């Protein structure tokens, strides 16, 4: 069954609804404030003057709040997507170091134990090089990896 656009993008629609409500509310209450200000000054109420003032206020809000938040979320998501070194947590490097320590401490059983751990956590790797290495090792020598592994 194909889901409707309303169902697939529900969070986006709710967010858009909140955005429109807040923008309309801002502009409505800005109108009341503008009329009160003009009356207090004894000036005439002009739509063009209101549009200039409320547009300025809206753009100030966008600059201080929305653009900052959009960059924090959008920029981080983009950097994670492109694989920026600043966005990586370093798990792959740490895993490689732990594998090297294990190999230095117990050279006879290290490969089997590493393979057993990799099998237990298969599909959770973030670096494709490790999964490719594990697949090649399994394909080349399927029995040796589990022979000396603790049960």
C-alpha positions as CSV (number, residue, x, y, z in Angstrom):
1,X,0.0,0.0,0.0
2,X,1.4,3.4,-1.0
3,X,1.3,6.0,1.8
4,X,-0.1,9.4,1.0
5,X,2.1,12.5,0.9
6,X,0.5,13.6,4.1
7,X,1.5,10.5,5.9
8,X,5.0,10.2,4.5
9,X,5.9,13.8,5.4
10,X,3.7,14.2,8.5
11,X,6.4,15.8,10.6
12,X,7.2,18.3,7.8
13,X,3.5,19.2,7.4
14,X,3.1,19.8,11.2
15,X,6.2,21.9,11.2
16,X,5.0,23.9,8.3
17,X,1.7,24.4,10.0
18,X,3.4,25.7,13.2
19,X,5.5,28.0,11.0
20,X,2.6,29.5,9.2
21,X,0.6,30.0,12.4
22,X,3.5,31.7,14.1
23,X,4.2,33.9,11.1
24,X,0.5,34.9,10.7
25,X,0.3,35.5,14.5
26,X,3.4,37.7,14.4
27,X,2.1,39.8,11.5
28,X,-1.4,40.2,13.1
29,X,-0.1,41.3,16.5
30,X,2.5,43.5,14.7
31,X,-0.5,45.2,13.0
32,X,-2.1,46.0,16.3
33,X,1.1,47.3,17.7
34,X,1.7,49.4,14.6
35,X,-1.8,50.9,14.8
36,X,-1.4,51.7,18.5
37,X,2.0,53.3,17.8
38,X,0.8,55.4,14.9
39,X,-2.3,56.6,17.0
40,X,0.0,57.5,19.9
41,X,2.2,59.6,17.6
42,X,-0.8,61.2,15.9
43,X,0.3,59.8,12.5
44,X,-1.8,58.1,9.9
45,X,-2.0,54.4,9.6
46,X,-0.5,53.3,6.3
47,X,-0.2,49.7,5.1
48,X,3.1,50.5,3.3
49,X,4.7,51.7,6.6
50,X,3.4,48.6,8.3
51,X,4.8,46.3,5.7
52,X,8.2,47.9,5.9
53,X,8.3,47.7,9.7
54,X,6.9,44.1,10.0
55,X,9.2,42.9,7.2
56,X,12.2,44.3,9.0
57,X,11.1,42.7,12.3
58,X,10.5,39.4,10.5
59,X,13.9,39.4,8.8
60,X,15.6,40.2,12.2
61,X,13.9,37.2,13.7
62,X,15.0,35.0,10.8
63,X,18.5,36.2,11.1
64,X,18.8,35.7,14.8
65,X,16.8,32.5,15.3
66,X,15.9,30.6,12.2
67,X,19.2,31.0,10.2
68,X,21.2,30.1,13.3
69,X,19.2,27.0,14.0
70,X,19.1,26.0,10.3
71,X,22.8,26.2,10.1
72,X,23.3,24.2,13.3
73,X,21.0,21.4,12.1
74,X,21.5,21.6,8.4
75,X,25.2,22.2,8.5
76,X,25.8,19.3,10.9
77,X,23.6,17.0,8.8
78,X,25.5,18.0,5.6
79,X,28.9,17.5,7.3
80,X,27.9,14.1,8.6
81,X,26.6,13.2,5.1
82,X,29.8,14.2,3.3
83,X,31.9,12.5,5.9
84,X,33.8,15.4,7.3
85,X,36.6,14.4,9.7
86,X,35.1,16.8,12.3
87,X,31.8,14.8,12.2
88,X,33.3,11.4,12.8
89,X,33.4,10.0,16.3
90,X,36.5,8.0,15.7
91,X,35.0,4.6,16.5
92,X,36.8,2.9,13.5
93,X,40.2,4.2,14.7
94,X,39.5,3.1,18.2
95,X,38.4,-0.4,17.0
96,X,41.6,-0.7,14.9
97,X,43.7,0.2,18.0
98,X,41.9,-2.3,20.2
99,X,42.4,-5.0,17.5
100,X,46.1,-4.2,17.4
101,X,46.3,-4.5,21.2
102,X,44.5,-7.8,21.2
103,X,46.8,-9.1,18.5
104,X,49.8,-8.0,20.6
105,X,48.5,-9.6,23.8
106,X,47.2,-12.9,22.5
107,X,48.6,-13.4,18.9
108,X,47.4,-17.1,18.7
109,X,43.8,-16.4,19.4
110,X,43.5,-12.8,18.3
111,X,42.2,-13.4,14.8
112,X,39.6,-15.9,15.9
113,X,38.4,-13.6,18.7
114,X,38.2,-10.5,16.5
115,X,36.3,-12.5,13.9
116,X,33.9,-13.8,16.5
117,X,33.3,-10.2,17.8
118,X,32.8,-9.0,14.2
119,X,30.3,-11.7,13.5
120,X,28.3,-10.8,16.7
121,X,28.2,-7.1,15.7
122,X,27.9,-7.6,11.9
123,X,26.0,-4.8,10.2
124,X,26.9,-2.2,12.8
125,X,30.2,-1.1,11.3
126,X,30.4,2.5,10.1
127,X,33.5,2.0,7.9
128,X,32.9,-0.2,4.8
129,X,36.6,-1.3,4.9
130,X,36.1,-3.4,8.0
131,X,33.1,-5.2,6.7
132,X,34.8,-5.9,3.4
133,X,37.8,-7.3,5.2
134,X,35.6,-9.5,7.4
135,X,33.7,-10.8,4.3
136,X,37.0,-11.6,2.5
137,X,38.4,-13.4,5.6
138,X,35.2,-15.4,6.0
139,X,35.1,-16.4,2.3
140,X,38.8,-17.4,2.2
141,X,39.0,-19.3,5.5
142,X,35.5,-20.0,7.0
143,X,36.7,-22.7,9.5
144,X,39.8,-21.1,11.0
145,X,38.0,-18.1,12.4
146,X,35.7,-20.1,14.6
147,X,38.1,-23.0,15.5
148,X,40.0,-21.3,18.3
149,X,37.3,-18.9,19.4
150,X,36.0,-19.1,22.9
151,X,32.4,-20.3,23.1
